[in-house]
């Protein structure tokens, strides 16, 4: 099947080279297209690769050979999220949309058989659902006339799932957490998707009436949440997107505040949602959490990056504030890709819509305006790229990887932003918008034309040895134009 797929790509006039030393397999045509929102997910050992496609299909491919099959193909459906694999590695789920509903469909990893599904009637899912640490719950956000956060609990036999917790924006705005403006529900709000920390660390243990520790660690209103070591309470964060006209979530025109929320289940109850604060501009991507749940990063439109350092999530205001370059000051141009942390959560990486990547220190607050001199930079480095980075970045301990929309792959040092591939990992006339993944030293991505690629990442991939200028970090030559956040 992989050999046939390569022939299809050649017939279509696409660039397919012979298998290079650093390629795992020749590029494989999936027979579909892959635009922004779809993407690639790999099992922890890289043995299986899952690809969501524009036509609502889920494709499973062999991570070593690229041989693939379509696990499902829907009629008249679309897919706008990547697949999610459960922490125990036993199950994979993906979502698709029809004209009227959204569906979450799960499969067994061992034999690719369907296990359970859940239909969101009349709603559209936002972002990929995420599993709980014990693989028995699924967290997700979805939108109809407003935003909703839901928790599914999977039945003991693994063959069905039911909603066991739900909050809508109306719930959160009327008599809900502090800092939420009740009038915002009139502006057609939608949630952006979730991120989860499986290892929330100790902050403060709740005490009972006798001053004894109860062993419960939970969220409190106003953003003062508490978590503890060795508890099974996942920390979930999500945000809302104020949508103006036109109602295109990729190009919002509303300048309303975005609110950020967190959820943590109680050991003796369903838990609650708390407000973590706001940013001035709307976010189109979900916030991301560090693995230990004590740092969060947000990329909002108009080039604003906001983050919280260690334990500062208990406060309402971010203490890392970086205004990165944007294309136009007059338009609501968003940051296109989701931020990422490196392996030890010490650095954050984000792409701007002005063809640049940034590395930001996640351990130290940025200086206030009164303490900044003319040489102060609020980020570690800036590296220019040939085109937009629409796919999310992926970071390991020492490197952050990115692929531009024009098909140039980068392997940047997390501390200096220097590209070890020197811009030479370039796809000829192929374009990338879908999210990619790195698993066990292997990088998997898919082009907009539906070509699946698998590379090792220790050396420069030699897909197309086209000379290309080295992209080195540069000092910005203009003042940031994003409006400050208050």
Steps between C-alpha positions, in 0.01 A plus 500: 500500500785739577656436157167570329458818701841627386406440139181700555705793627734491200202487264359807670820690426610525865859486617588151625867414534667165548530384858778701657713378788298695756160415357308214660302440181426665168221760526163326488187650344195455722265593217357798684595852606619637833442861592528691827334321791579148383827333594713204597521315833733208573495227759770544768731250330429634151373165377164647394426839350149646492401770251175696495399631158280770350238248386433379856714186477736349754801333342733260682846444355797282590761728653786312334365444148220750451260227391155623594129435509200722563345394829185695417371719224192713551265632232457874494717547809802711589771474763663798672698338784788257546453155652568440872659186649416392856785510755484120538551468124194279459261736321499775238218742427426760237211733418307583188221741415187450294254769392317476832716321760851425620614148588782372722598152381742272689693196377712229654869550422570124503263397221357831366146395592238762595429515873271790597364819350328810635288744297486870582158580358484838329850598616845546350805375687785742564847349512595138559344323801754390763503187718534500877812348653318173580364486142143471633383857434508735203504882524384721214343834408228560245290784368145568389355842585757515782797306635479176701752293696417131547646191665420151370543190716575178312308192613688216671471276194643777280209484255308819586549845655263746668520865603562530875589871531407805294528877524384759250610860471163601641575294812838668534373852435188512716589439864822332391870562570624849571617714211252367245293764323138383476440715192758305300246228435333737254804503268476141374790351689668171426761298689837422343593146610671356808838402638563269796768457766519148646744597777361802687741585782433589862408858574278500811306216657140573597433472873179384662328673794744343747806617310574150374605445140221344297719378216292698250662746263265697284432822315356801677317797358703794376787291370636390840511130429672231702657178394695221667759235434380148425142603448313378197340833426599614153529875452319613182523847346303660219409845369229675306514676168276807462377472143400805300396529139589311286471194722823345383695369802827530305451872443302645792426869483370552852742672739318380811687343790572127502442324830707201614355222710622198693324183615609246757278219629464461876588170662154484653298678232481615139720805548452852369619750242692812605600815313874554459481850355483680167699640210406810301493325162314185401681164487432261216711217644465318833736595783772246574617368838837384622509134599491582870208738456665809650579691179270601218554674167253681274544647152232758426427684175682826428831336591461476877658212694410467867623241748518423869820391676521238777196507730380833361183345360345567840501869405276664241771668295772355279854605596661416165387751238654497153377691195635321194501635146174506313420562138252786527415719794160592356366145469428226753777277370538194725801295595444196282656212691453367852795572737706216647726433801830316479539175695588658836246781459765769532436665161199590286497514121255687280471604137377840384315588181799706388706195405692463823549251785572602859653335805386638838632430850218337699677527836542877542244781479556761234604844623244775533518788255663724758788254548575439131791673329554542126681166475243293686331216313210311661594180319810281469519502122315573178556297182354614170334249268414500130124486558233453767515218753139379508570153643576491872859488619632186675780525758727242662754580771762654268318586178178653373371383163283697261384468139403810304199512272741497204643167615829601664575297815707643785688347794583791730705496817271584790753740655630683191251442215775388263368268227706179487339416166596846368182522294609207282215270603271634229209335322480587131161653412334341801320691774429425867216632716405191707652434843789252513649281771832362624514156661806299605736715292275486192312786341172444315312763302256528210485760223191684381506266199462199732858367484608329824869535588709325764849626592759432761604828661863446598638618164385726218220336299594501130158503337599772257860628519403846376742775614331720752641783713584428862240640735678642801353692794482873442446798722165664424527820298168648602309559815227248581170631366259295708282686743592439862283285722365649817 
